[in-house]
Structure formats: structure tokens, C-alpha cells
């Protein structure tokens, strides 16, 4: 009996903690968006690619970056254009569809 109660409590506590950590991460990543968006204008394609990848990992919390990502659809580097199309689908599927990304 005691073991079962403990396991239930532990699982419930884990779920609550996961929710708290997730909400904290969303707030933290929103603070990171502004410097990352600034780096999208870097002259180095590797830096731009890394920023795009990071924004994709942040996910929907990075919606502030969508206008800057849309400007990168015309980048001279094909890898950047490809990365932007994939990341836009993850961050904001509606904006991706409006931009003609399938």
C-alpha cells in the first residue's frame, strides 16, 4: 500500500514540476528571441543557420521571429532558405502557409 501511494505521489509531483519547468522555459525563451532575431542579419551564413535552428527548437514561443524569418526566405544561401521553410512550419504553420510553404 505504502509503495503505491508513494509512486502515485511521485508521479503527480513529477507532472507538476514538469509543468512549472515548461512554463519557465517558455518565458525564458521569449527573452532570448530578441537577441536571436538580431543575429538573423549576421553576414555569416553559419551564424544565421544556427539561429534558425535554435528558433526551431524554441518552437511556437518564437513567434516574434516570424517576420524576420520571412525575410530570410530570399537569402542567397540555399541551406538558409531550406532551414527557414522547415522552421516556419514548426513555429507558425499559418504564416508558413501564407508564405506559400507547403
C-alpha positions as CSV (number, residue, x, y, z in Angstrom):
1,X,0.0,0.0,0.0
2,X,2.6,2.5,1.0
3,X,4.7,1.9,-2.1
4,X,1.7,2.5,-4.4
5,X,0.8,5.7,-2.6
6,X,4.4,6.9,-2.8
7,X,4.6,6.1,-6.5
8,X,1.3,8.0,-7.2
9,X,2.6,11.0,-5.2
10,X,5.9,10.9,-7.0
11,X,4.3,10.7,-10.5
12,X,2.0,13.6,-9.6
13,X,4.8,15.6,-8.3
14,X,6.8,14.9,-11.4
15,X,4.0,16.1,-13.6
16,X,3.5,19.3,-11.6
17,X,7.3,20.0,-11.8
18,X,7.4,19.4,-15.5
19,X,4.6,21.9,-16.0
20,X,6.4,24.5,-13.9
21,X,9.7,24.0,-15.7
22,X,7.9,24.1,-19.1
23,X,6.2,27.4,-18.3
24,X,9.5,28.8,-17.0
25,X,11.3,27.8,-20.2
26,X,8.7,29.4,-22.4
27,X,9.2,32.7,-20.6
28,X,13.0,32.3,-20.7
29,X,13.0,31.6,-24.4
30,X,10.8,34.6,-25.2
31,X,13.5,36.7,-23.6
32,X,16.0,35.1,-25.9
33,X,14.1,35.8,-29.1
34,X,15.1,39.4,-29.4
35,X,18.9,38.8,-29.5
36,X,18.4,35.8,-31.7
37,X,16.3,37.8,-34.2
38,X,19.1,40.3,-34.3
39,X,21.6,37.6,-35.2
40,X,19.5,36.6,-38.3
41,X,21.0,39.6,-40.0
42,X,24.6,38.3,-39.5
43,X,26.8,38.4,-42.5
44,X,27.9,34.8,-41.7
45,X,25.6,32.1,-43.1
46,X,26.7,29.6,-40.4
47,X,25.5,32.0,-37.6
48,X,22.2,32.6,-39.4
49,X,21.7,28.8,-39.8
50,X,22.5,28.2,-36.1
51,X,20.0,30.9,-35.1
52,X,17.3,29.5,-37.3
53,X,17.9,26.1,-35.9
54,X,17.7,27.5,-32.3
55,X,14.4,29.2,-33.1
56,X,13.1,26.0,-34.4
57,X,13.9,24.3,-31.1
58,X,12.1,27.0,-29.2
59,X,9.0,26.3,-31.3
60,X,5.8,28.3,-31.1
61,X,7.2,30.5,-28.3
62,X,9.4,32.1,-31.1
63,X,6.5,33.6,-33.0
64,X,8.1,37.0,-32.6
65,X,10.8,35.9,-35.1
66,X,8.4,35.1,-37.9
67,X,8.7,38.4,-39.8
68,X,12.5,38.2,-39.6
69,X,12.4,34.6,-40.8
70,X,10.1,35.5,-43.7
71,X,12.8,38.0,-44.9
72,X,15.3,35.1,-44.9
73,X,13.2,33.2,-47.5
74,X,15.1,35.3,-50.1
75,X,18.6,34.5,-48.6
76,X,21.4,33.9,-51.1
77,X,22.3,30.6,-49.3
78,X,20.1,27.7,-50.2
79,X,20.6,26.0,-46.9
80,X,19.3,29.0,-45.1
81,X,16.2,29.1,-47.3
82,X,15.6,25.4,-46.7
83,X,16.0,25.8,-42.9
84,X,13.7,28.7,-42.8
85,X,10.9,26.8,-44.6
86,X,11.2,23.9,-42.1
87,X,11.4,26.2,-39.0
88,X,8.4,28.3,-40.1
89,X,6.3,25.2,-40.3
90,X,7.2,24.4,-36.7
91,X,6.8,27.9,-35.3
92,X,3.7,29.2,-37.1
93,X,2.1,26.9,-39.7
94,X,-0.4,29.6,-40.7
95,X,2.3,32.1,-41.5
96,X,4.2,29.4,-43.4
97,X,1.0,28.6,-45.4
98,X,0.5,32.3,-46.2
99,X,4.1,32.5,-47.5
100,X,3.4,29.6,-49.8
101,X,5.3,26.9,-47.9
102,X,3.8,23.5,-48.1
